[in-house]
């Protein structure tokens, strides 16, 4: 085989692995269990566009929404670490079994506003970055979910009404809290939620208005109760080997694009609730925008064991995060 043929085959192989090669386009895949129209999709699309523009078209990223690449959130973490895919946008509660720090953003009632959610992310970020690095990954940015509530076929404003539900939660925190409050709660991945609703296996879902709108929950459920359970985070993370293979200039492009995506996602948060409610009402969904202090107090009490269990696993690090968050929140 002559030199030119050998060089061509080497460049082709490197490009296929997502590694830089002279005059060779880099191609990566980005996995996301959620849809392109979700708030996660907004951040992903901003990132893809920014990388394309900043790299002059030499770095191409293909997004695979709705789990279409074959991975659920619980699988994406290891898939990125192992290099099976280069990038993923993953709901963190789904991988809390791998690293308990990932449950932080969906601890019950920890963040009551957009500002709280952003502060909690900023306090936790250095700890998240350490954990991703330990698993051969680079944390790029986080996308906040709008406040989560209960999708059902009637308003859920008491523990008696909650007891009638077989409700999907996205992580162990939600399962424990809803179960303690009296519901029959099960952990189900997002990709499996609509099929479970369609089959009648569940009759309620703990998620945001945004999540429900993105897959038209009104085809199955006609009520949403805004209990503001949490404002969980998705995080977009990249295989570290792929990142390290880039030139310093290319690494800067990726990190700059991640900052653009982060700004787009957090800016979108402020618009989402009003737009979601508009879409829901247009599709005959009844929205209960607040619950009684008594019911909320019962839900908060039901979640206390989640904090105890989480601190038992995270130890001094978890306590330090909560203390720092509470201290900065009070200022």
Secondary structure as the mmCIF struct_conf table of DSSP 4:
data_model
#
loop_
_struct_conf.conf_type_id
_struct_conf.id
_struct_conf.beg_label_comp_id
_struct_conf.beg_label_asym_id
_struct_conf.beg_label_seq_id
_struct_conf.end_label_comp_id
_struct_conf.end_label_asym_id
_struct_conf.end_label_seq_id
HELX_RH_AL_P HELX_RH_AL_P1 UNK A 3 UNK A 16
TURN_TY1_P TURN_TY1_P1 UNK A 17 UNK A 18
STRN STRN1 UNK A 21 UNK A 21
TURN_TY1_P TURN_TY1_P2 UNK A 22 UNK A 23
STRN STRN2 UNK A 24 UNK A 24
STRN STRN3 UNK A 26 UNK A 32
BEND BEND1 UNK A 33 UNK A 34
TURN_TY1_P TURN_TY1_P3 UNK A 36 UNK A 37
BEND BEND2 UNK A 38 UNK A 38
HELX_RH_AL_P HELX_RH_AL_P2 UNK A 39 UNK A 54
TURN_TY1_P TURN_TY1_P4 UNK A 55 UNK A 57
BEND BEND3 UNK A 58 UNK A 58
STRN STRN4 UNK A 59 UNK A 64
TURN_TY1_P TURN_TY1_P5 UNK A 66 UNK A 69
BEND BEND4 UNK A 70 UNK A 70
HELX_RH_AL_P HELX_RH_AL_P3 UNK A 73 UNK A 82
TURN_TY1_P TURN_TY1_P6 UNK A 83 UNK A 83
BEND BEND5 UNK A 84 UNK A 86
STRN STRN5 UNK A 87 UNK A 91
HELX_RH_3T_P HELX_RH_3T_P1 UNK A 92 UNK A 95
TURN_TY1_P TURN_TY1_P7 UNK A 96 UNK A 98
HELX_RH_3T_P HELX_RH_3T_P2 UNK A 100 UNK A 106
BEND BEND6 UNK A 107 UNK A 107
TURN_TY1_P TURN_TY1_P8 UNK A 108 UNK A 109
BEND BEND7 UNK A 113 UNK A 113
HELX_RH_AL_P HELX_RH_AL_P4 UNK A 114 UNK A 134
TURN_TY1_P TURN_TY1_P9 UNK A 135 UNK A 136
STRN STRN6 UNK A 137 UNK A 144
HELX_LH_PP_P HELX_LH_PP_P1 UNK A 145 UNK A 147
STRN STRN7 UNK A 148 UNK A 152
BEND BEND8 UNK A 153 UNK A 154
BEND BEND9 UNK A 158 UNK A 158
HELX_RH_AL_P HELX_RH_AL_P5 UNK A 159 UNK A 162
TURN_TY1_P TURN_TY1_P10 UNK A 163 UNK A 164
STRN STRN8 UNK A 166 UNK A 169
BEND BEND10 UNK A 170 UNK A 171
HELX_RH_AL_P HELX_RH_AL_P6 UNK A 172 UNK A 180
TURN_TY1_P TURN_TY1_P11 UNK A 181 UNK A 182
STRN STRN9 UNK A 184 UNK A 187
HELX_RH_AL_P HELX_RH_AL_P7 UNK A 190 UNK A 199
TURN_TY1_P TURN_TY1_P12 UNK A 200 UNK A 200
BEND BEND11 UNK A 201 UNK A 201
BEND BEND12 UNK A 203 UNK A 203
STRN STRN10 UNK A 204 UNK A 208
HELX_RH_AL_P HELX_RH_AL_P8 UNK A 209 UNK A 214
TURN_TY1_P TURN_TY1_P13 UNK A 215 UNK A 216
HELX_RH_3T_P HELX_RH_3T_P3 UNK A 217 UNK A 219
TURN_TY1_P TURN_TY1_P14 UNK A 220 UNK A 220
STRN STRN11 UNK A 223 UNK A 225
STRN STRN12 UNK A 233 UNK A 239
HELX_RH_AL_P HELX_RH_AL_P9 UNK A 240 UNK A 244
TURN_TY1_P TURN_TY1_P15 UNK A 245 UNK A 245
BEND BEND13 UNK A 246 UNK A 246
HELX_RH_AL_P HELX_RH_AL_P10 UNK A 248 UNK A 282
TURN_TY1_P TURN_TY1_P16 UNK A 283 UNK A 284
STRN STRN13 UNK A 286 UNK A 288
HELX_RH_AL_P HELX_RH_AL_P11 UNK A 293 UNK A 302
TURN_TY1_P TURN_TY1_P17 UNK A 303 UNK A 303
HELX_RH_AL_P HELX_RH_AL_P12 UNK A 304 UNK A 330
#
